[in-house]
Amino acid sequence: MPIYEYRCNQCGREFSELFLSIRQVKEVKCKFCNSSNLTKLLSSFRVHQTEESRLANFDTSKPRGEDFYRDSRNVGLWAKKRMREMGIDLGPKLDEIVEKGRTGKILEEYNK
């Protein structure tokens, strides 16, 4: 059962449509203005990577923009990769430190 996304060329709005049979694809009309003058859109998608594969593909020498550092997971990823590059292995201890930093719990420990 595919879900297709469309943009109506009449009213300009976008919508998704679930089809239970292939025959319905030919009969689709805009949900808002009932026009059949539509453009099929390319749906967005994501690919899930494990942390290990993200680490393997991560280049610490590449400059990063502000958006990169707004996601606390990226900061932890950078730290793990740099430590591996320098030959430092903290094992599970590093994961614990990174997780505390990511969630803000590391500040609670230092403020005691």
Gaussian input, Z-matrix of N, CA and C with variables (Angstrom, degrees):
# hf/3-21g

backbone

0 1
 N
 C     1     B1
 C     2     B2     1     A1
 N     3     B3     2     A2     1     D1
 C     4     B4     3     A3     2     D2
 C     5     B5     4     A4     3     D3
 N     6     B6     5     A5     4     D4
 C     7     B7     6     A6     5     D5
 C     8     B8     7     A7     6     D6
 N     9     B9     8     A8     7     D7
 C    10    B10     9     A9     8     D8
 C    11    B11    10    A10     9     D9
 N    12    B12    11    A11    10    D10
 C    13    B13    12    A12    11    D11
 C    14    B14    13    A13    12    D12
 N    15    B15    14    A14    13    D13
 C    16    B16    15    A15    14    D14
 C    17    B17    16    A16    15    D15
 N    18    B18    17    A17    16    D16
 C    19    B19    18    A18    17    D17
 C    20    B20    19    A19    18    D18
 N    21    B21    20    A20    19    D19
 C    22    B22    21    A21    20    D20
 C    23    B23    22    A22    21    D21
 N    24    B24    23    A23    22    D22
 C    25    B25    24    A24    23    D23
 C    26    B26    25    A25    24    D24
 N    27    B27    26    A26    25    D25
 C    28    B28    27    A27    26    D26
 C    29    B29    28    A28    27    D27
 N    30    B30    29    A29    28    D28
 C    31    B31    30    A30    29    D29
 C    32    B32    31    A31    30    D30
 N    33    B33    32    A32    31    D31
 C    34    B34    33    A33    32    D32
 C    35    B35    34    A34    33    D33
 N    36    B36    35    A35    34    D34
 C    37    B37    36    A36    35    D35
 C    38    B38    37    A37    36    D36
 N    39    B39    38    A38    37    D37
 C    40    B40    39    A39    38    D38
 C    41    B41    40    A40    39    D39
 N    42    B42    41    A41    40    D40
 C    43    B43    42    A42    41    D41
 C    44    B44    43    A43    42    D42
 N    45    B45    44    A44    43    D43
 C    46    B46    45    A45    44    D44
 C    47    B47    46    A46    45    D45
 N    48    B48    47    A47    46    D46
 C    49    B49    48    A48    47    D47
 C    50    B50    49    A49    48    D48
 N    51    B51    50    A50    49    D49
 C    52    B52    51    A51    50    D50
 C    53    B53    52    A52    51    D51
 N    54    B54    53    A53    52    D52
 C    55    B55    54    A54    53    D53
 C    56    B56    55    A55    54    D54
 N    57    B57    56    A56    55    D55
 C    58    B58    57    A57    56    D56
 C    59    B59    58    A58    57    D57
 N    60    B60    59    A59    58    D58
 C    61    B61    60    A60    59    D59
 C    62    B62    61    A61    60    D60
 N    63    B63    62    A62    61    D61
 C    64    B64    63    A63    62    D62
 C    65    B65    64    A64    63    D63
 N    66    B66    65    A65    64    D64
 C    67    B67    66    A66    65    D65
 C    68    B68    67    A67    66    D66
 N    69    B69    68    A68    67    D67
 C    70    B70    69    A69    68    D68
 C    71    B71    70    A70    69    D69
 N    72    B72    71    A71    70    D70
 C    73    B73    72    A72    71    D71
 C    74    B74    73    A73    72    D72
 N    75    B75    74    A74    73    D73
 C    76    B76    75    A75    74    D74
 C    77    B77    76    A76    75    D75
 N    78    B78    77    A77    76    D76
 C    79    B79    78    A78    77    D77
 C    80    B80    79    A79    78    D78
 N    81    B81    80    A80    79    D79
 C    82    B82    81    A81    80    D80
 C    83    B83    82    A82    81    D81
 N    84    B84    83    A83    82    D82
 C    85    B85    84    A84    83    D83
 C    86    B86    85    A85    84    D84
 N    87    B87    86    A86    85    D85
 C    88    B88    87    A87    86    D86
 C    89    B89    88    A88    87    D87
 N    90    B90    89    A89    88    D88
 C    91    B91    90    A90    89    D89
 C    92    B92    91    A91    90    D90
 N    93    B93    92    A92    91    D91
 C    94    B94    93    A93    92    D92
 C    95    B95    94    A94    93    D93
 N    96    B96    95    A95    94    D94
 C    97    B97    96    A96    95    D95
 C    98    B98    97    A97    96    D96
 N    99    B99    98    A98    97    D97
 C   100   B100    99    A99    98    D98
 C   101   B101   100   A100    99    D99
 N   102   B102   101   A101   100   D100
 C   103   B103   102   A102   101   D101
 C   104   B104   103   A103   102   D102
 N   105   B105   104   A104   103   D103
 C   106   B106   105   A105   104   D104
 C   107   B107   106   A106   105   D105
 N   108   B108   107   A107   106   D106
 C   109   B109   108   A108   107   D107
 C   110   B110   109   A109   108   D108
 N   111   B111   110   A110   109   D109
 C   112   B112   111   A111   110   D110
 C   113   B113   112   A112   111   D111
 N   114   B114   113   A113   112   D112
 C   115   B115   114   A114   113   D113
 C   116   B116   115   A115   114   D114
 N   117   B117   116   A116   115   D115
 C   118   B118   117   A117   116   D116
 C   119   B119   118   A118   117   D117
 N   120   B120   119   A119   118   D118
 C   121   B121   120   A120   119   D119
 C   122   B122   121   A121   120   D120
 N   123   B123   122   A122   121   D121
 C   124   B124   123   A123   122   D122
 C   125   B125   124   A124   123   D123
 N   126   B126   125   A125   124   D124
 C   127   B127   126   A126   125   D125
 C   128   B128   127   A127   126   D126
 N   129   B129   128   A128   127   D127
 C   130   B130   129   A129   128   D128
 C   131   B131   130   A130   129   D129
 N   132   B132   131   A131   130   D130
 C   133   B133   132   A132   131   D131
 C   134   B134   133   A133   132   D132
 N   135   B135   134   A134   133   D133
 C   136   B136   135   A135   134   D134
 C   137   B137   136   A136   135   D135
 N   138   B138   137   A137   136   D136
 C   139   B139   138   A138   137   D137
 C   140   B140   139   A139   138   D138
 N   141   B141   140   A140   139   D139
 C   142   B142   141   A141   140   D140
 C   143   B143   142   A142   141   D141
 N   144   B144   143   A143   142   D142
 C   145   B145   144   A144   143   D143
 C   146   B146   145   A145   144   D144
 N   147   B147   146   A146   145   D145
 C   148   B148   147   A147   146   D146
 C   149   B149   148   A148   147   D147
 N   150   B150   149   A149   148   D148
 C   151   B151   150   A150   149   D149
 C   152   B152   151   A151   150   D150
 N   153   B153   152   A152   151   D151
 C   154   B154   153   A153   152   D152
 C   155   B155   154   A154   153   D153
 N   156   B156   155   A155   154   D154
 C   157   B157   156   A156   155   D155
 C   158   B158   157   A157   156   D156
 N   159   B159   158   A158   157   D157
 C   160   B160   159   A159   158   D158
 C   161   B161   160   A160   159   D159
 N   162   B162   161   A161   160   D160
 C   163   B163   162   A162   161   D161
 C   164   B164   163   A163   162   D162
 N   165   B165   164   A164   163   D163
 C   166   B166   165   A165   164   D164
 C   167   B167   166   A166   165   D165
 N   168   B168   167   A167   166   D166
 C   169   B169   168   A168   167   D167
 C   170   B170   169   A169   168   D168
 N   171   B171   170   A170   169   D169
 C   172   B172   171   A171   170   D170
 C   173   B173   172   A172   171   D171
 N   174   B174   173   A173   172   D172
 C   175   B175   174   A174   173   D173
 C   176   B176   175   A175   174   D174
 N   177   B177   176   A176   175   D175
 C   178   B178   177   A177   176   D176
 C   179   B179   178   A178   177   D177
 N   180   B180   179   A179   178   D178
 C   181   B181   180   A180   179   D179
 C   182   B182   181   A181   180   D180
 N   183   B183   182   A182   181   D181
 C   184   B184   183   A183   182   D182
 C   185   B185   184   A184   183   D183
 N   186   B186   185   A185   184   D184
 C   187   B187   186   A186   185   D185
 C   188   B188   187   A187   186   D186
 N   189   B189   188   A188   187   D187
 C   190   B190   189   A189   188   D188
 C   191   B191   190   A190   189   D189
 N   192   B192   191   A191   190   D190
 C   193   B193   192   A192   191   D191
 C   194   B194   193   A193   192   D192
 N   195   B195   194   A194   193   D193
 C   196   B196   195   A195   194   D194
 C   197   B197   196   A196   195   D195
 N   198   B198   197   A197   196   D196
 C   199   B199   198   A198   197   D197
 C   200   B200   199   A199   198   D198
 N   201   B201   200   A200   199   D199
 C   202   B202   201   A201   200   D200
 C   203   B203   202   A202   201   D201
 N   204   B204   203   A203   202   D202
 C   205   B205   204   A204   203   D203
 C   206   B206   205   A205   204   D204
 N   207   B207   206   A206   205   D205
 C   208   B208   207   A207   206   D206
 C   209   B209   208   A208   207   D207
 N   210   B210   209   A209   208   D208
 C   211   B211   210   A210   209   D209
 C   212   B212   211   A211   210   D210
 N   213   B213   212   A212   211   D211
 C   214   B214   213   A213   212   D212
 C   215   B215   214   A214   213   D213
 N   216   B216   215   A215   214   D214
 C   217   B217   216   A216   215   D215
 C   218   B218   217   A217   216   D216
 N   219   B219   218   A218   217   D217
 C   220   B220   219   A219   218   D218
 C   221   B221   220   A220   219   D219
 N   222   B222   221   A221   220   D220
 C   223   B223   222   A222   221   D221
 C   224   B224   223   A223   222   D222
 N   225   B225   224   A224   223   D223
 C   226   B226   225   A225   224   D224
 C   227   B227   226   A226   225   D225
 N   228   B228   227   A227   226   D226
 C   229   B229   228   A228   227   D227
 C   230   B230   229   A229   228   D228
 N   231   B231   230   A230   229   D229
 C   232   B232   231   A231   230   D230
 C   233   B233   232   A232   231   D231
 N   234   B234   233   A233   232   D232
 C   235   B235   234   A234   233   D233
 C   236   B236   235   A235   234   D234
 N   237   B237   236   A236   235   D235
 C   238   B238   237   A237   236   D236
 C   239   B239   238   A238   237   D237
 N   240   B240   239   A239   238   D238
 C   241   B241   240   A240   239   D239
 C   242   B242   241   A241   240   D240
 N   243   B243   242   A242   241   D241
 C   244   B244   243   A243   242   D242
 C   245   B245   244   A244   243   D243
 N   246   B246   245   A245   244   D244
 C   247   B247   246   A246   245   D245
 C   248   B248   247   A247   246   D246
 N   249   B249   248   A248   247   D247
 C   250   B250   249   A249   248   D248
 C   251   B251   250   A250   249   D249
 N   252   B252   251   A251   250   D250
 C   253   B253   252   A252   251   D251
 C   254   B254   253   A253   252   D252
 N   255   B255   254   A254   253   D253
 C   256   B256   255   A255   254   D254
 C   257   B257   256   A256   255   D255
 N   258   B258   257   A257   256   D256
 C   259   B259   258   A258   257   D257
 C   260   B260   259   A259   258   D258
 N   261   B261   260   A260   259   D259
 C   262   B262   261   A261   260   D260
 C   263   B263   262   A262   261   D261
 N   264   B264   263   A263   262   D262
 C   265   B265   264   A264   263   D263
 C   266   B266   265   A265   264   D264
 N   267   B267   266   A266   265   D265
 C   268   B268   267   A267   266   D266
 C   269   B269   268   A268   267   D267
 N   270   B270   269   A269   268   D268
 C   271   B271   270   A270   269   D269
 C   272   B272   271   A271   270   D270
 N   273   B273   272   A272   271   D271
 C   274   B274   273   A273   272   D272
 C   275   B275   274   A274   273   D273
 N   276   B276   275   A275   274   D274
 C   277   B277   276   A276   275   D275
 C   278   B278   277   A277   276   D276
 N   279   B279   278   A278   277   D277
 C   280   B280   279   A279   278   D278
 C   281   B281   280   A280   279   D279
 N   282   B282   281   A281   280   D280
 C   283   B283   282   A282   281   D281
 C   284   B284   283   A283   282   D282
 N   285   B285   284   A284   283   D283
 C   286   B286   285   A285   284   D284
 C   287   B287   286   A286   285   D285
 N   288   B288   287   A287   286   D286
 C   289   B289   288   A288   287   D287
 C   290   B290   289   A289   288   D288
 N   291   B291   290   A290   289   D289
 C   292   B292   291   A291   290   D290
 C   293   B293   292   A292   291   D291
 N   294   B294   293   A293   292   D292
 C   295   B295   294   A294   293   D293
 C   296   B296   295   A295   294   D294
 N   297   B297   296   A296   295   D295
 C   298   B298   297   A297   296   D296
 C   299   B299   298   A298   297   D297
 N   300   B300   299   A299   298   D298
 C   301   B301   300   A300   299   D299
 C   302   B302   301   A301   300   D300
 N   303   B303   302   A302   301   D301
 C   304   B304   303   A303   302   D302
 C   305   B305   304   A304   303   D303
 N   306   B306   305   A305   304   D304
 C   307   B307   306   A306   305   D305
 C   308   B308   307   A307   306   D306
 N   309   B309   308   A308   307   D307
 C   310   B310   309   A309   308   D308
 C   311   B311   310   A310   309   D309
 N   312   B312   311   A311   310   D310
 C   313   B313   312   A312   311   D311
 C   314   B314   313   A313   312   D312
 N   315   B315   314   A314   313   D313
 C   316   B316   315   A315   314   D314
 C   317   B317   316   A316   315   D315
 N   318   B318   317   A317   316   D316
 C   319   B319   318   A318   317   D317
 C   320   B320   319   A319   318   D318
 N   321   B321   320   A320   319   D319
 C   322   B322   321   A321   320   D320
 C   323   B323   322   A322   321   D321
 N   324   B324   323   A323   322   D322
 C   325   B325   324   A324   323   D323
 C   326   B326   325   A325   324   D324
 N   327   B327   326   A326   325   D325
 C   328   B328   327   A327   326   D326
 C   329   B329   328   A328   327   D327
 N   330   B330   329   A329   328   D328
 C   331   B331   330   A330   329   D329
 C   332   B332   331   A331   330   D330
 N   333   B333   332   A332   331   D331
 C   334   B334   333   A333   332   D332
 C   335   B335   334   A334   333   D333

   B1=1.4419
   B2=1.5271
   B3=1.2907
   B4=1.4697
   B5=1.5332
   B6=1.3027
   B7=1.4620
   B8=1.5225
   B9=1.3212
   B10=1.4562
   B11=1.5231
   B12=1.3207
   B13=1.4634
   B14=1.5218
   B15=1.3292
   B16=1.4612
   B17=1.5151
   B18=1.3330
   B19=1.4651
   B20=1.5184
   B21=1.3145
   B22=1.4646
   B23=1.5245
   B24=1.3172
   B25=1.4607
   B26=1.5265
   B27=1.3340
   B28=1.4698
   B29=1.5381
   B30=1.3321
   B31=1.4689
   B32=1.5327
   B33=1.3372
   B34=1.4608
   B35=1.5140
   B36=1.3271
   B37=1.4633
   B38=1.5200
   B39=1.3330
   B40=1.4606
   B41=1.5232
   B42=1.3277
   B43=1.4613
   B44=1.5192
   B45=1.3294
   B46=1.4654
   B47=1.5143
   B48=1.3197
   B49=1.4658
   B50=1.5301
   B51=1.3299
   B52=1.4593
   B53=1.5211
   B54=1.3206
   B55=1.4657
   B56=1.5242
   B57=1.3254
   B58=1.4538
   B59=1.5152
   B60=1.3260
   B61=1.4708
   B62=1.5207
   B63=1.3093
   B64=1.4650
   B65=1.5345
   B66=1.2960
   B67=1.4653
   B68=1.5406
   B69=1.3256
   B70=1.4647
   B71=1.5257
   B72=1.3197
   B73=1.4596
   B74=1.5230
   B75=1.3192
   B76=1.4624
   B77=1.5233
   B78=1.3230
   B79=1.4683
   B80=1.5272
   B81=1.3245
   B82=1.4605
   B83=1.5299
   B84=1.3527
   B85=1.4660
   B86=1.5138
   B87=1.2983
   B88=1.4618
   B89=1.5261
   B90=1.3226
   B91=1.4622
   B92=1.5304
   B93=1.3163
   B94=1.4566
   B95=1.5282
   B96=1.3503
   B97=1.4699
   B98=1.5307
   B99=1.3387
   B100=1.4628
   B101=1.5304
   B102=1.3154
   B103=1.4561
   B104=1.5274
   B105=1.3181
   B106=1.4608
   B107=1.5359
   B108=1.3334
   B109=1.4589
   B110=1.5398
   B111=1.3310
   B112=1.4668
   B113=1.5226
   B114=1.3109
   B115=1.4572
   B116=1.5175
   B117=1.3442
   B118=1.4624
   B119=1.5258
   B120=1.3292
   B121=1.4557
   B122=1.5207
   B123=1.3057
   B124=1.4500
   B125=1.5191
   B126=1.3182
   B127=1.4620
   B128=1.5169
   B129=1.3208
   B130=1.4583
   B131=1.5229
   B132=1.3133
   B133=1.4561
   B134=1.5111
   B135=1.3047
   B136=1.4610
   B137=1.5167
   B138=1.3133
   B139=1.4520
   B140=1.5212
   B141=1.3162
   B142=1.4617
   B143=1.5246
   B144=1.3207
   B145=1.4558
   B146=1.5197
   B147=1.3050
   B148=1.4546
   B149=1.5217
   B150=1.3157
   B151=1.4585
   B152=1.5259
   B153=1.3356
   B154=1.4644
   B155=1.5244
   B156=1.3397
   B157=1.4683
   B158=1.5311
   B159=1.3340
   B160=1.4660
   B161=1.5251
   B162=1.3375
   B163=1.4624
   B164=1.5241
   B165=1.3345
   B166=1.4651
   B167=1.5279
   B168=1.3306
   B169=1.4652
   B170=1.5306
   B171=1.3138
   B172=1.4571
   B173=1.5280
   B174=1.3269
   B175=1.4629
   B176=1.5287
   B177=1.3242
   B178=1.4690
   B179=1.5162
   B180=1.3238
   B181=1.4683
   B182=1.5291
   B183=1.3021
   B184=1.4688
   B185=1.5353
   B186=1.3386
   B187=1.4692
   B188=1.5360
   B189=1.3073
   B190=1.4700
   B191=1.5215
   B192=1.3163
   B193=1.4585
   B194=1.5117
   B195=1.3164
   B196=1.4704
   B197=1.5159
   B198=1.3282
   B199=1.4609
   B200=1.5196
   B201=1.3187
   B202=1.4617
   B203=1.5255
   B204=1.3318
   B205=1.4592
   B206=1.5229
   B207=1.3053
   B208=1.4672
   B209=1.5241
   B210=1.3257
   B211=1.4589
   B212=1.5208
   B213=1.3145
   B214=1.4693
   B215=1.5268
   B216=1.3264
   B217=1.4672
   B218=1.5217
   B219=1.3235
   B220=1.4630
   B221=1.5218
   B222=1.3159
   B223=1.4571
   B224=1.5312
   B225=1.3284
   B226=1.4613
   B227=1.5176
   B228=1.3209
   B229=1.4641
   B230=1.5236
   B231=1.3327
   B232=1.4646
   B233=1.5315
   B234=1.3371
   B235=1.4606
   B236=1.5288
   B237=1.3179
   B238=1.4671
   B239=1.5272
   B240=1.3077
   B241=1.4671
   B242=1.5310
   B243=1.3270
   B244=1.4710
   B245=1.5255
   B246=1.3165
   B247=1.4623
   B248=1.5277
   B249=1.2985
   B250=1.4687
   B251=1.5264
   B252=1.3402
   B253=1.4718
   B254=1.5211
   B255=1.3353
   B256=1.4563
   B257=1.5239
   B258=1.3277
   B259=1.4598
   B260=1.5055
   B261=1.3184
   B262=1.4598
   B263=1.5205
   B264=1.3311
   B265=1.4588
   B266=1.5198
   B267=1.3172
   B268=1.4635
   B269=1.5250
   B270=1.3272
   B271=1.4655
   B272=1.5167
   B273=1.3327
   B274=1.4701
   B275=1.5293
   B276=1.3271
   B277=1.4723
   B278=1.5289
   B279=1.3523
   B280=1.4622
   B281=1.5257
   B282=1.3297
   B283=1.4678
   B284=1.5242
   B285=1.3240
   B286=1.4643
   B287=1.5262
   B288=1.3301
   B289=1.4671
   B290=1.5333
   B291=1.3221
   B292=1.4687
   B293=1.5202
   B294=1.3230
   B295=1.4689
   B296=1.5222
   B297=1.3107
   B298=1.4686
   B299=1.5261
   B300=1.3293
   B301=1.4650
   B302=1.5182
   B303=1.3279
   B304=1.4562
   B305=1.5292
   B306=1.3208
   B307=1.4617
   B308=1.5273
   B309=1.3366
   B310=1.4655
   B311=1.5162
   B312=1.3336
   B313=1.4689
   B314=1.5214
   B315=1.3233
   B316=1.4693
   B317=1.5322
   B318=1.3294
   B319=1.4612
   B320=1.5297
   B321=1.3294
   B322=1.4641
   B323=1.5217
   B324=1.3401
   B325=1.4600
   B326=1.5205
   B327=1.3363
   B328=1.4570
   B329=1.5199
   B330=1.3242
   B331=1.4609
   B332=1.5150
   B333=1.3385
   B334=1.4803
   B335=1.4976
   A1=108.83
   A2=117.53
   A3=119.71
   A4=112.88
   A5=114.32
   A6=121.94
   A7=105.91
   A8=116.33
   A9=121.38
   A10=108.96
   A11=115.48
   A12=121.65
   A13=108.47
   A14=114.96
   A15=121.08
   A16=110.63
   A17=115.02
   A18=122.66
   A19=105.75
   A20=116.00
   A21=120.82
   A22=108.67
   A23=116.90
   A24=121.37
   A25=111.98
   A26=116.64
   A27=121.77
   A28=110.80
   A29=116.13
   A30=119.20
   A31=113.42
   A32=118.17
   A33=122.17
   A34=115.70
   A35=118.14
   A36=120.19
   A37=111.03
   A38=115.94
   A39=121.77
   A40=109.51
   A41=115.70
   A42=120.66
   A43=110.10
   A44=115.13
   A45=122.62
   A46=108.54
   A47=115.01
   A48=120.17
   A49=109.09
   A50=116.08
   A51=122.54
   A52=107.97
   A53=116.42
   A54=120.88
   A55=110.03
   A56=115.66
   A57=121.05
   A58=111.78
   A59=116.66
   A60=120.54
   A61=108.76
   A62=116.39
   A63=121.94
   A64=111.16
   A65=117.03
   A66=121.92
   A67=111.03
   A68=116.39
   A69=120.92
   A70=112.31
   A71=118.50
   A72=122.28
   A73=110.38
   A74=117.78
   A75=122.18
   A76=112.48
   A77=117.15
   A78=121.41
   A79=113.58
   A80=119.10
   A81=121.66
   A82=111.59
   A83=113.92
   A84=122.30
   A85=108.82
   A86=115.56
   A87=121.45
   A88=110.17
   A89=116.28
   A90=121.83
   A91=112.03
   A92=116.79
   A93=120.52
   A94=113.49
   A95=117.18
   A96=118.88
   A97=112.75
   A98=116.57
   A99=122.98
   A100=114.06
   A101=118.60
   A102=121.86
   A103=110.08
   A104=116.50
   A105=120.24
   A106=110.60
   A107=117.13
   A108=123.22
   A109=108.52
   A110=116.53
   A111=122.77
   A112=111.74
   A113=114.46
   A114=121.45
   A115=107.17
   A116=116.87
   A117=120.54
   A118=107.85
   A119=116.14
   A120=122.60
   A121=110.78
   A122=115.64
   A123=121.43
   A124=107.65
   A125=117.62
   A126=121.96
   A127=110.05
   A128=115.58
   A129=120.26
   A130=109.35
   A131=116.00
   A132=120.69
   A133=109.16
   A134=116.07
   A135=122.18
   A136=108.81
   A137=113.69
   A138=120.45
   A139=106.92
   A140=116.32
   A141=120.73
   A142=109.46
   A143=115.74
   A144=121.33
   A145=108.99
   A146=116.04
   A147=119.66
   A148=108.49
   A149=116.26
   A150=119.25
   A151=109.77
   A152=116.56
   A153=120.39
   A154=111.21
   A155=117.10
   A156=119.12
   A157=110.96
   A158=117.18
   A159=119.78
   A160=110.25
   A161=116.54
   A162=120.50
   A163=111.40
   A164=116.11
   A165=120.28
   A166=111.48
   A167=117.59
   A168=122.08
   A169=113.40
   A170=117.44
   A171=121.40
   A172=111.07
   A173=117.54
   A174=123.41
   A175=108.61
   A176=117.00
   A177=120.76
   A178=112.99
   A179=117.71
   A180=119.99
   A181=112.29
   A182=117.23
   A183=121.63
   A184=109.82
   A185=117.75
   A186=119.68
   A187=110.59
   A188=116.48
   A189=122.51
   A190=109.96
   A191=116.02
   A192=121.53
   A193=111.35
   A194=115.90
   A195=121.81
   A196=112.49
   A197=117.36
   A198=120.73
   A199=112.23
   A200=116.37
   A201=120.32
   A202=110.51
   A203=116.98
   A204=121.03
   A205=113.20
   A206=118.34
   A207=120.65
   A208=111.22
   A209=117.00
   A210=121.59
   A211=108.12
   A212=116.67
   A213=120.71
   A214=112.45
   A215=118.39
   A216=120.08
   A217=111.04
   A218=116.66
   A219=120.33
   A220=112.11
   A221=116.72
   A222=120.53
   A223=109.08
   A224=116.95
   A225=121.06
   A226=111.73
   A227=116.62
   A228=121.69
   A229=109.92
   A230=115.93
   A231=120.32
   A232=110.30
   A233=117.26
   A234=121.21
   A235=111.07
   A236=117.40
   A237=121.06
   A238=111.14
   A239=116.26
   A240=120.02
   A241=110.48
   A242=117.63
   A243=121.06
   A244=110.59
   A245=116.91
   A246=119.19
   A247=110.52
   A248=117.52
   A249=120.52
   A250=110.64
   A251=115.59
   A252=119.47
   A253=111.81
   A254=117.04
   A255=121.51
   A256=112.41
   A257=117.07
   A258=120.76
   A259=114.76
   A260=116.78
   A261=121.14
   A262=108.21
   A263=116.80
   A264=120.60
   A265=108.48
   A266=115.60
   A267=120.11
   A268=111.39
   A269=116.49
   A270=120.94
   A271=111.55
   A272=116.21
   A273=120.32
   A274=112.97
   A275=116.49
   A276=120.47
   A277=110.66
   A278=116.75
   A279=120.08
   A280=110.64
   A281=116.44
   A282=119.57
   A283=110.78
   A284=115.99
   A285=121.06
   A286=110.79
   A287=117.07
   A288=121.68
   A289=110.53
   A290=116.33
   A291=120.74
   A292=110.42
   A293=117.52
   A294=120.60
   A295=111.01
   A296=117.71
   A297=120.71
   A298=110.72
   A299=116.65
   A300=119.97
   A301=111.97
   A302=115.80
   A303=121.60
   A304=111.97
   A305=116.67
   A306=121.18
   A307=113.20
   A308=117.20
   A309=120.69
   A310=113.62
   A311=117.83
   A312=120.70
   A313=112.51
   A314=116.74
   A315=119.89
   A316=110.11
   A317=117.17
   A318=121.24
   A319=110.77
   A320=116.60
   A321=120.69
   A322=110.53
   A323=117.46
   A324=121.45
   A325=111.81
   A326=116.46
   A327=120.07
   A328=112.95
   A329=117.85
   A330=121.51
   A331=112.30
   A332=117.67
   A333=120.43
   A334=111.54
   D1=99.07
   D2=-178.02
   D3=-79.18
   D4=153.00
   D5=171.80
   D6=-116.06
   D7=123.44
   D8=178.94
   D9=-112.62
   D10=151.05
   D11=176.94
   D12=-112.97
   D13=142.35
   D14=-176.88
   D15=-135.08
   D16=155.64
   D17=168.43
   D18=-119.18
   D19=130.08
   D20=178.83
   D21=-81.35
   D22=126.33
   D23=178.62
   D24=-77.66
   D25=-11.27
   D26=179.19
   D27=-86.27
   D28=-55.06
   D29=-176.36
   D30=-104.99
   D31=-9.89
   D32=175.60
   D33=81.39
   D34=2.27
   D35=-178.31
   D36=-86.61
   D37=155.47
   D38=178.95
   D39=-110.13
   D40=147.91
   D41=179.16
   D42=-155.83
   D43=162.49
   D44=177.49
   D45=-111.08
   D46=151.09
   D47=-179.48
   D48=-138.73
   D49=128.05
   D50=175.76
   D51=-93.29
   D52=130.85
   D53=-179.09
   D54=-113.45
   D55=129.10
   D56=177.84
   D57=-90.46
   D58=-18.46
   D59=175.78
   D60=-144.89
   D61=155.56
   D62=-178.46
   D63=-65.77
   D64=-26.32
   D65=-179.81
   D66=-63.66
   D67=-33.70
   D68=-178.50
   D69=-66.15
   D70=-25.65
   D71=-177.61
   D72=-59.44
   D73=-37.48
   D74=-178.91
   D75=-73.45
   D76=-18.48
   D77=-174.90
   D78=-100.80
   D79=6.70
   D80=-173.64
   D81=-67.21
   D82=140.26
   D83=176.70
   D84=-136.33
   D85=158.35
   D86=179.89
   D87=-60.15
   D88=133.15
   D89=179.03
   D90=-69.35
   D91=-19.58
   D92=-172.96
   D93=-100.22
   D94=-40.51
   D95=-176.36
   D96=-124.55
   D97=0.58
   D98=176.78
   D99=68.89
   D100=15.28
   D101=178.51
   D102=-76.37
   D103=148.77
   D104=175.52
   D105=-102.43
   D106=6.42
   D107=178.15
   D108=-85.97
   D109=84.24
   D110=-172.15
   D111=-121.54
   D112=155.27
   D113=172.24
   D114=-118.36
   D115=126.62
   D116=177.83
   D117=-76.56
   D118=132.49
   D119=-178.02
   D120=-99.57
   D121=155.54
   D122=174.04
   D123=-84.16
   D124=120.16
   D125=-178.30
   D126=-72.18
   D127=146.20
   D128=176.26
   D129=-78.16
   D130=157.62
   D131=179.18
   D132=-152.53
   D133=165.54
   D134=178.21
   D135=-132.54
   D136=153.25
   D137=175.96
   D138=-116.05
   D139=126.09
   D140=-179.50
   D141=-84.26
   D142=131.12
   D143=175.90
   D144=-118.22
   D145=145.52
   D146=173.04
   D147=-73.54
   D148=162.01
   D149=178.41
   D150=-62.76
   D151=-35.80
   D152=179.81
   D153=-62.70
   D154=-42.00
   D155=179.59
   D156=-71.51
   D157=-34.19
   D158=175.49
   D159=-63.38
   D160=-42.05
   D161=178.52
   D162=-63.04
   D163=-42.64
   D164=-178.22
   D165=-62.74
   D166=-35.41
   D167=-175.98
   D168=-93.60
   D169=-3.32
   D170=-174.00
   D171=-81.74
   D172=127.77
   D173=179.39
   D174=-104.79
   D175=106.66
   D176=-177.05
   D177=-72.97
   D178=-16.45
   D179=-179.01
   D180=-83.82
   D181=-13.65
   D182=-178.58
   D183=-74.18
   D184=131.01
   D185=177.74
   D186=-64.22
   D187=144.45
   D188=-178.33
   D189=-117.95
   D190=147.30
   D191=176.75
   D192=-87.64
   D193=176.97
   D194=-179.82
   D195=-58.05
   D196=-39.32
   D197=-178.03
   D198=-59.41
   D199=-34.42
   D200=-179.76
   D201=-60.29
   D202=-44.12
   D203=-175.30
   D204=-81.00
   D205=-8.26
   D206=176.20
   D207=-74.81
   D208=-20.98
   D209=177.77
   D210=-96.53
   D211=110.67
   D212=-174.92
   D213=-62.12
   D214=-22.82
   D215=177.41
   D216=-64.68
   D217=-33.51
   D218=-179.64
   D219=-68.40
   D220=-36.61
   D221=179.40
   D222=-64.35
   D223=-43.30
   D224=177.42
   D225=-64.14
   D226=-39.39
   D227=178.82
   D228=-62.74
   D229=-44.90
   D230=179.17
   D231=-60.47
   D232=-45.09
   D233=-178.53
   D234=-62.45
   D235=-43.84
   D236=179.38
   D237=-62.45
   D238=-44.40
   D239=-177.99
   D240=-65.54
   D241=-43.68
   D242=179.87
   D243=-62.33
   D244=-40.78
   D245=179.75
   D246=-65.35
   D247=-38.98
   D248=176.23
   D249=-63.13
   D250=-42.82
   D251=179.50
   D252=-62.47
   D253=-32.11
   D254=-179.43
   D255=-88.32
   D256=-0.54
   D257=178.39
   D258=79.99
   D259=19.41
   D260=179.38
   D261=-96.23
   D262=126.78
   D263=179.08
   D264=-124.14
   D265=104.48
   D266=177.66
   D267=-95.01
   D268=-0.96
   D269=177.93
   D270=58.29
   D271=-140.82
   D272=-178.35
   D273=-62.77
   D274=-23.79
   D275=179.69
   D276=-60.42
   D277=-40.51
   D278=178.95
   D279=-63.89
   D280=-43.61
   D281=178.48
   D282=-58.76
   D283=-40.16
   D284=179.42
   D285=-64.56
   D286=-44.14
   D287=-179.75
   D288=-64.80
   D289=-45.61
   D290=-179.82
   D291=-62.09
   D292=-43.22
   D293=-179.33
   D294=-65.19
   D295=-39.90
   D296=176.72
   D297=-63.72
   D298=-41.28
   D299=178.24
   D300=-65.58
   D301=-41.04
   D302=-178.20
   D303=-64.39
   D304=-37.49
   D305=-176.25
   D306=-93.34
   D307=-4.15
   D308=179.42
   D309=86.49
   D310=-1.61
   D311=-178.71
   D312=-70.81
   D313=-20.73
   D314=-180.00
   D315=-65.99
   D316=-31.76
   D317=178.60
   D318=-68.37
   D319=-35.38
   D320=178.90
   D321=-61.31
   D322=-39.48
   D323=-179.70
   D324=-66.13
   D325=-41.04
   D326=-177.45
   D327=-77.47
   D328=-18.08
   D329=-179.85
   D330=-91.75
   D331=1.27
   D332=179.97
   D333=-75.61

